[in-house]
Amino acid sequence: MEKINYKKRFGQNFLQDTEVLNTIINNFEVANDGIIVEVGAGSGILTKRLLEKNIKVLSFEIDKTLAPILEKINNPKLEIVYEDFLSVNLKEYLKGYNHIYFIANIPYYISTPILQKFIESETIPDISIIMVQNELGKRLCSKPSTKEYGAITVYLNYYFDIEYLSFVDKKCFYPIPKVDSALIKFRKKQNLLYVKDFFVFRKLITDSFKFKRKNLRNNLKNYDLNIIDGILKKYSLSLNDRAEDIKYEIFVEIANKLS
């Protein structure tokens, strides 16, 4: 790897492990009319492998000082944008592509905002493979009635089938981060459940998990509890249960009834 002046403000920890790169590349197939969106090109080690898919690769890198390294990747299918991904107009970049594949090795603190950006722009990728902090990875893949199951789990499970691909040791990066990572795969759900009002749906989830030790009766005391209780009883649940026991489909049903 070329000498790089690593910048803490960008949370830079560059992946160096070949096996991890292989895991990413081998876990998604592409269509000819698709585009790969990479966030966090870094030194370009993953970018080069993504070009093996032989479709357009749109790579975002916030650190402009990496341009001399990245510009050495001479491939007509590669476009590098030196901007903050969270600030770009995503729809403009993705016009004309029927399939989107999102790959990212990004600072942990922006993992959720980046997925949220795709959702809000209504350009949800077919497949996303994201490197996240291992603790977050377990939370995203958790099932109801487990301690890891939380609001973010419910919200993202509405949009995606989520799979824990592999544990990634912190020694696979340079500089070495303080925590281990995980590769998480998100597959877009083909048939989303109908949600009457997404604001109500999101708020219901957030409020339900506001105090994890409290039951639904206490967390949702400002809601119509009779409506909520009626739906819960259909699934042998009650207001005395906690949010971590509720599947996302039930949250959708409750939100629609409240809307």
C-alpha positions in Angstrom: 0.0 0.0 0.0 1.2 3.5 -0.9 2.1 5.8 1.9 -1.0 7.6 3.1 -1.5 10.4 5.6 -4.4 8.9 7.6 -6.9 11.4 8.9 -8.8 10.7 12.1 -11.6 13.2 11.3 -12.6 10.9 8.4 -12.5 7.8 10.5 -10.0 6.2 8.1 -9.2 2.5 8.6 -8.3 0.9 5.3 -9.1 -2.8 4.6 -6.0 -4.9 3.7 -7.2 -8.5 4.0 -7.6 -10.4 0.7 -10.0 -13.0 2.2 -12.4 -10.3 3.3 -12.3 -8.7 -0.1 -13.1 -12.1 -1.6 -16.1 -12.5 0.7 -17.5 -9.1 -0.5 -16.9 -9.9 -4.2 -18.3 -13.4 -4.0 -21.5 -12.4 -2.2 -23.3 -10.5 -5.0 -24.0 -11.0 -8.6 -24.8 -8.1 -11.0 -27.0 -7.3 -13.9 -25.6 -5.6 -17.0 -27.9 -2.6 -16.6 -26.7 -2.1 -13.0 -24.3 0.2 -11.1 -22.1 -0.4 -8.1 -22.0 2.5 -5.6 -19.0 2.4 -3.4 -18.7 4.8 -0.4 -15.2 5.2 1.0 -12.8 4.3 -1.9 -9.8 4.9 0.4 -6.7 3.5 -1.2 -8.7 1.8 -4.0 -8.0 -1.8 -3.0 -11.7 -2.7 -2.9 -12.5 -0.4 -5.9 -10.2 -2.4 -8.1 -12.0 -5.6 -7.1 -15.4 -4.2 -7.8 -14.4 -3.4 -11.3 -14.1 -7.1 -11.9 -17.9 -7.1 -12.1 -17.5 -5.3 -15.4 -20.3 -2.7 -14.8 -20.2 1.0 -13.9 -18.6 1.7 -10.5 -19.5 5.0 -8.9 -17.1 5.6 -6.0 -17.4 8.3 -3.4 -14.4 9.5 -1.4 -14.5 12.5 0.9 -10.7 12.8 1.2 -9.5 14.7 -1.9 -5.9 14.1 -0.9 -6.3 10.5 -2.0 -6.9 11.5 -5.6 -3.3 10.9 -6.7 -3.6 7.3 -5.6 -7.1 6.7 -6.9 -6.6 8.3 -10.3 -4.0 5.6 -11.1 -6.9 3.2 -11.4 -7.3 3.6 -15.2 -10.7 2.1 -16.1 -13.4 3.7 -18.2 -16.1 2.1 -16.1 -15.0 3.9 -12.9 -16.2 7.3 -11.9 -14.8 8.8 -8.6 -16.6 11.6 -6.9 -14.7 13.5 -4.2 -17.6 14.6 -2.1 -19.4 13.8 1.1 -21.8 11.0 0.0 -24.4 12.3 2.5 -24.6 15.6 0.8 -25.0 14.5 -2.8 -28.2 14.3 -4.9 -28.2 10.5 -5.2 -31.1 10.3 -7.7 -29.1 12.4 -10.2 -26.2 10.0 -10.1 -28.3 6.9 -10.4 -30.6 7.9 -13.4 -30.9 5.2 -16.0 -29.8 2.3 -13.9 -32.3 -0.5 -13.1 -30.2 -2.2 -10.5 -28.1 -0.8 -7.7 -25.4 -2.5 -5.7 -24.1 -0.7 -2.6 -20.7 -1.6 -1.1 -19.1 0.3 1.7 -16.2 0.1 4.1 -17.1 3.3 6.0 -16.7 4.9 9.5 -19.1 3.2 11.8 -20.9 6.4 12.9 -22.3 7.0 9.4 -23.4 3.5 8.6 -27.1 4.1 9.5 -27.3 7.6 8.0 -26.0 6.2 4.7 -28.7 3.5 4.6 -31.2 6.1 5.5 -30.1 8.2 2.6 -30.9 5.4 0.1 -34.3 4.9 1.7 -35.3 8.5 1.7 -34.1 9.0 -1.9 -36.3 6.0 -2.9 -33.2 4.4 -4.6 -32.9 1.3 -2.4 -30.1 -1.0 -3.6 -30.9 -4.5 -4.7 -27.9 -5.7 -2.6 -25.8 -3.8 0.0 -22.7 -5.2 1.7 -21.5 -3.0 4.4 -18.7 -3.2 6.9 -19.9 -2.2 10.4 -18.8 -2.4 13.9 -19.4 -6.0 15.0 -21.7 -5.0 17.9 -23.9 -3.1 15.4 -23.8 -6.0 13.0 -25.2 -8.4 15.6 -27.9 -5.8 16.4 -29.0 -5.5 12.7 -29.2 -9.3 12.3 -30.9 -10.0 15.6 -34.3 -11.7 16.1 -37.2 -10.7 18.3 -36.9 -11.6 22.0 -33.2 -11.1 22.0 -31.3 -8.4 23.8 -29.7 -7.0 20.6 -33.1 -6.5 18.9 -33.9 -2.8 18.8 -35.5 0.1 16.9 -32.9 0.1 14.1 -33.4 -3.7 13.7 -37.2 -3.2 13.2 -36.8 -0.3 10.9 -34.3 -1.8 8.5 -36.0 -5.2 8.6 -39.0 -3.5 7.0 -36.9 -2.8 3.9 -34.3 -5.6 3.8 -33.6 -9.2 4.5 -30.4 -8.9 6.6 -27.6 -11.5 6.8 -24.5 -11.6 8.9 -21.8 -12.7 6.4 -18.6 -12.8 8.5 -16.7 -11.5 11.5 -13.8 -9.3 10.5 -10.9 -9.0 12.9 -9.6 -5.4 13.6 -6.1 -6.6 12.4 -7.5 -6.7 8.9 -7.3 -2.9 8.8 -4.6 -0.3 8.9 -4.5 1.8 11.0 -5.9 -0.9 13.4 -9.2 0.3 14.8 -10.2 -0.3 18.5 -13.0 -2.7 17.7 -13.7 -5.7 15.5 -16.0 -5.5 12.5 -18.6 -7.5 10.6 -19.7 -7.8 7.0 -23.5 -7.4 6.7 -25.5 -8.1 3.6 -28.8 -6.3 3.0 -31.1 -7.7 0.3 -34.0 -5.4 -0.8 -37.4 -6.9 0.0 -39.4 -7.3 -3.2 -42.8 -6.9 -1.7 -42.9 -4.3 1.0 -45.9 -4.3 3.4 -48.2 -1.4 2.9 -47.6 1.5 5.4 -50.3 4.2 5.5 -48.1 6.8 7.2 -44.3 6.4 7.5 -44.0 9.2 10.0 -46.4 7.3 12.3 -44.6 4.0 11.7 -41.1 5.4 12.5 -42.3 7.3 15.5 -44.1 4.2 16.8 -40.9 2.2 16.6 -38.8 4.9 18.2 -41.2 5.4 21.1 -41.7 1.6 21.6 -38.0 1.2 22.3 -37.5 4.5 24.1 -36.8 2.8 27.4 -35.7 -0.8 26.8 -36.5 -2.0 30.3 -40.1 -0.7 30.2 -43.0 -2.5 28.6 -45.2 -1.2 25.8 -47.9 0.1 28.1 -45.4 2.5 29.7 -43.5 3.5 26.5 -46.7 4.0 24.5 -48.9 5.6 27.2 -49.6 8.6 24.9 -51.1 6.3 22.3 -54.5 4.7 22.0 -53.7 1.6 24.0 -57.0 0.0 23.3 -56.2 -0.2 19.6 -52.6 -1.4 20.3 -53.8 -4.0 22.8 -56.4 -5.4 20.3 -53.8 -6.0 17.7 -51.3 -7.5 20.2 -53.9 -10.0 21.4 -54.2 -11.4 17.9 -50.6 -12.6 18.3 -50.8 -13.8 21.9 -49.0 -10.6 23.1 -50.1 -7.8 25.4 -49.1 -4.3 26.5 -47.1 -6.0 29.3 -44.6 -7.2 26.7 -41.6 -5.2 25.6 -40.9 -3.8 22.2 -38.1 -6.4 21.7 -40.8 -9.1 21.5 -42.6 -7.5 18.5 -41.9 -8.4 14.9 -41.7 -5.6 12.4 -44.9 -6.9 10.7 -46.9 -6.3 13.9 -45.5 -2.7 14.2 -46.7 -2.1 10.6 -50.2 -3.4 11.5 -50.3 -1.2 14.6 -49.1 1.9 12.8 -51.7 1.5 10.0 -54.5 1.1 12.6 -53.3 4.3 14.4 -52.9 6.3 11.2 
